[in-house]
Amino acid sequence: MAITPIGSNNNFSMQSSASENLELLKKQRKDLEEQQKTLNSSELQNKIDSLNKRISNLEKRVSKPSGEEECQTCKNRKYKDGSDDPGVSFKSASKISKGNAASVVRRHENEHVVRERAKAGREGKEVVSQNVTIKNAICPECGKSYVAGGETVTVTKEKPENKFKVGMEDPTQNTGLFLNSSI
């Protein structure tokens, strides 16, 4: 499938690509229906039903003229933080425009990164790894991709005790370091 550059207004290439995909899906459905005539299985029926949904969504997308309003599902989409961290944004559901969703979700997940690092420092732990995943999904109504949320995973461990300084003087104290003598 051709990828249109960001900022391009070439809707024709996206329309033809969606049309090509639509034809491929219809061919796949036809092949599965032929297989089902000989093998009447529920697995085949599930695949056919799934293809029918995808075909329906693509047909809506191909038939929509450019500039048409977004679907109701996309229009009413809201984002809410599901973590138990009380100090981050989006504790109550909020609407984000489709164009800003990726950067807003990324910024929100970065709040989790910063707070988890600070928490590890307070607890005397060190951060082993942190991973942020931005999740995407396909709208069931219009078939368009959207940012579905994000997830931050932080792994910490106890800081190891320095075993080489056991029984030694505290290096932060400066007593007894210098000796003034004359010979």
N, C-alpha and C positions, 0 to 999 in steps of 0.2 A: 504494500500500500504506500503510495507517495505521501511524503511528509511535507506539508506546506510550511515555509518559514514563518516565524513569529512576526506578526505585523503585516503579513501579506493579506491582501483583500481578494485573492484569486479564489472565489467560491466555486468556479467551474471545476477546478482540479479536485476539490474536496467532494463535489457532487458526483463527478464521474467515478471517483474512488469508492464512494459509498454505493453507487449503482453497480460497480463491478463486484463489490462484496455481496450485495443483495443477490446478484445472479449466482455467485458461488454458493451462497447459503441455500438458495432454492434448488440448485443441483444436488447439494448434499442431502437435502430433505427428500428429493425424488429418489436418490439412491437408497436411503434408509427405508423409504416406503416400499421399494422393490424388495429389499431384504426382509421386511416384515411380512410380506406375502408368504415367504417360505418359513421364516422363523418368527412365530408370534410370541415375542418376549416383551416383558414390561420394561426392560432396559432399553430396547429399541424405541418403544413408545415414549419413554422419558426423554430420549435424545431428540425425537421428532418434536415433542412438545417444546423443548428448549429452543430448537431451531425455529419453530413457529413464532415464539416470543421475540427472538432476535430479528427475524424477518419483519415482523410487525413494527418493531422499533425503527429498523432501518428504512422501511417504507415511509413512515412518518417523517423521518429526517430528510429523505430524498425529496419528498413532496413539498416540504416547507420552503417557501421562498425566503431568500436571505433577508435579514432585517426583521423577521417576524418575532414577536414577543417570545420570551422563554416560557417553558411549560410551568404549570402550577407547582409541581414538585420542586423544581429548581428555584422558582420565585420565592417559595416559602421555606427554603432550607435554612436551618439555624445550627449553630455550633455551640457545644457546651462541654466544659472540662469534666471528665469522669473520674479524675484522680481524687485522692484524699488530701491533697496538698492545698491548704486554705489560702496560701499567699499568691496564687497565680490568677491570671485573667480568665474570663469566660466561665465563672462559677454559675452564672445564670445564662440561659440560652440567648444568643445574639446572632443577628443576621450579618453576614459578610458578603460583599459583592463577589461575584465569580472571579473577576480579574484580580482581586486582592487576596483571595482565599489562601493561596499557596504561601505568600509571604507572611500573612497574619498567623497562620498555623505554625509556620517555621519559627516565628518570633515567640509565639506562645510556648512551643516546645523548648526553646532556648531558656525561657524562664525556669522550666523544670531542671534543665542542665545546671544553671547557676545555683539554684536552691539546693540541689542534691550535693553539689560540690561543697557548699557552705555547711550543710548538715554533716557531711563526712568529716570536715575539719573540726567542727564542734565536738564530735564524738570520738576524736582521736583516730580516725580511720583514714585510709588513703584510697583514692579512686583508682580502680584497676582499669575500667573501661566505661565509656558512655556511648550509647548509640541512639540516634534519632531517626525514626522512620516516618515519612510522610506518606499517608495512604490515599489511594485514588479508588474511585468506583465508577460504575456506569449507571446513569439515571434510568430507572425502569420505565419512565414515561416517555422521555425523548431520546434516550440512547446516547446522550453526550457524557463525556468523561467529566468528573468533578473531583475536587479535593475532599476526601471523606473524613480526614482527621489526621492525627499523628500519635506517635507513641515514643516515649523516652525510656530507655532502659539503662540503669546505672548499677554497676557492680563495684562493691567496695570490699576492703578487707582490713583487718586490724593491722596497725603499723607494727612491724617487728621490733622487738626490744633489742637494743644494742648490747650484745653479750660481751663485747670487748672492754667495756667501761665498768664492769661490775667490781665494786670495792675500790675504785680509784677516786681521787679527789674530784670535786665538781670543777670542771674546766672554766666555769663562768666566774669563779672567785679568783681574784688576782693576788692572793696572799702567798708569800714565800716564793715568789718567782725570781726575785733578784737578791743577790747577796753582795754587799759592799764590804770589801776587806782590803787591807793593805799588807803587803808582804815586805 
